[in-house]
C-alpha cells in the first residue's frame, strides 16, 4: 500500500472525523477509500452513459439533423411554460 499525505479543508477533515467517531468507519483511511470507490463508480456510470446514450444520440443527429429541435424553439417553449405557471399562481 502506498502512503500519501494530503491536505483537506477543515470541513472535510471534520466530516471524516464524524464518520470515524460514529463507528461507521474504523479509520480515516477507510473513509477516504470509500469516498474514492464512490467517485470511481460515479466516473464509470458517467462514462457508460456517454458511451451508451450520448454518443449514439450524437451520431443519430449527425446522420439525420432533421431529428433536432432548434434551440430557439426550446427556449421559447420554456419561457411560455414558465409564464403560464407564474401567471397562474398569482
C-alpha positions as CSV (number, residue, x, y, z in Angstrom):
1,X,0.0,0.0,0.0
2,X,1.3,3.4,-0.9
3,X,1.2,6.1,1.8
4,X,0.3,9.6,0.9
5,X,-0.1,12.9,2.7
6,X,-3.0,15.1,1.7
7,X,-4.3,18.4,2.9
8,X,-8.0,18.8,3.4
9,X,-10.2,21.8,4.3
10,X,-11.5,21.7,7.9
11,X,-15.0,20.8,6.7
12,X,-13.7,17.6,5.0
13,X,-11.5,16.7,7.9
14,X,-14.4,17.2,10.3
15,X,-16.6,15.0,8.2
16,X,-14.0,12.2,8.2
17,X,-13.7,12.5,12.0
18,X,-17.5,12.3,12.4
19,X,-17.6,9.1,10.3
20,X,-14.9,7.5,12.4
21,X,-16.3,8.7,15.7
22,X,-19.8,7.4,14.8
23,X,-18.3,4.0,14.3
24,X,-19.3,3.9,10.6
25,X,-15.6,3.5,9.7
26,X,-12.6,2.3,11.7
27,X,-10.2,4.9,10.4
28,X,-9.8,8.0,8.3
29,X,-8.2,5.8,5.6
30,X,-11.3,3.7,5.4
31,X,-13.5,6.9,4.9
32,X,-11.2,8.1,2.1
33,X,-11.1,4.7,0.4
34,X,-14.9,4.6,0.5
35,X,-15.1,8.1,-1.0
36,X,-12.7,7.1,-3.7
37,X,-14.7,4.0,-4.5
38,X,-17.8,6.1,-4.8
39,X,-16.0,8.6,-7.1
40,X,-14.8,5.7,-9.3
41,X,-18.3,4.3,-9.5
42,X,-19.7,7.7,-10.5
43,X,-17.0,8.1,-13.1
44,X,-17.8,4.6,-14.5
45,X,-21.5,5.5,-14.6
46,X,-20.8,8.8,-16.5
47,X,-18.5,7.0,-18.9
48,X,-21.2,4.3,-19.6
49,X,-23.9,7.0,-20.1
50,X,-21.7,8.9,-22.5
51,X,-20.8,5.7,-24.4
52,X,-24.2,4.1,-24.5
53,X,-26.6,7.1,-24.7
54,X,-24.9,10.4,-25.6
55,X,-22.6,9.1,-28.4
56,X,-25.4,7.2,-30.2
57,X,-27.7,10.2,-29.9
58,X,-24.9,12.4,-31.3
59,X,-24.3,10.0,-34.2
60,X,-28.0,9.8,-34.9
61,X,-28.2,13.6,-35.1
62,X,-25.3,13.8,-37.4
63,X,-26.9,11.1,-39.7
64,X,-30.3,12.9,-39.6
65,X,-30.1,16.6,-38.5
66,X,-33.9,16.9,-39.0
67,X,-34.4,15.0,-35.8
68,X,-33.2,18.0,-33.8
69,X,-35.2,20.9,-32.3
70,X,-33.8,24.4,-32.8
71,X,-32.6,25.9,-29.6
72,X,-34.8,29.0,-30.0
73,X,-37.9,26.8,-30.2
74,X,-36.8,25.1,-26.9
75,X,-36.2,28.4,-25.2
76,X,-39.5,29.8,-26.5
77,X,-41.3,26.8,-25.1
78,X,-39.6,27.0,-21.7
79,X,-40.4,30.7,-21.5
80,X,-44.0,30.1,-22.4
81,X,-44.4,27.3,-19.8
82,X,-42.7,29.5,-17.1
83,X,-45.0,32.4,-17.9
84,X,-48.1,30.2,-17.7
85,X,-47.0,28.8,-14.3
86,X,-46.1,32.2,-12.8
87,X,-49.2,33.9,-14.1
88,X,-51.4,31.1,-12.8
89,X,-50.0,31.3,-9.3
90,X,-50.7,35.0,-8.7
